[in-house]
């Protein structure tokens, strides 16, 4: 069983923290890719943004799972 993180009596699942972290990282990556002009090559930017978020969340989950 995966343990929860206790924040002053509020139990937070680790996946929620990873999801927020992945959301922030994807925001930074999207801003950088937009500044470089990468989105000119992307067919459907919202779909690409969703895929980028899912890949980042999966990578963060894999990395933290390997550390345990």
N, C-alpha and C positions, 0 to 999 in steps of 0.2 A: 504494500500500500504506500502511496506517495503521501508524505506528510504535508501538512499545511503550515503556513508561516503565520505566527501569532503576532499581531500588531495591536498591542493594548487591548487584548480580549477579542479582537476581530480576526477570525481565521480566514486567510486569503490563500487560495490555491496557487501553486507555483506557475501553472499555465497562464493565469491571469497576468502575473507579473511579466512573464515572457511575451505575452501578446501585446502588452503596453510597450515593452522594449522594442519588439519587432515593428510596431506601428511608428514609433519615433525614428528608428533606423530607416524604415522605408520612406518616411517623409524626407529625411536628409538625402537619401539616394535619389528620390524623385526630383528634388530640387537641383541636385548636381547633374543628373541626366538631362533635365530640361535646360540648364544653363549651357551644356555642351551641345545641345541640338539633337540629342539622340531620339527624341520623340518624333522627329521628322521621318524616321525609318520605321516607326511602330504603327501597325495597322489600326489597332483599337486601344488607345491609351488607358481607359479604365480597366479593361481586361488585363492588360500588362501590369498595371498597378496592383491588381488583386493577386496575380501570379507572383509578383515580386514579394508581396506581403506573405503569401503562403510559403514561399521558398525560404524567406528569412525566418519565419516562425518555426519551420521544420528544422532549419539549421541550428537555431538556438536551442531547440528541444533536444536535438541530437548531441550538441556539445555539452549541455548541462547533464544529459543522461550518461554520457561517458565519464563525467567527473565523479559520479557517485559510486 
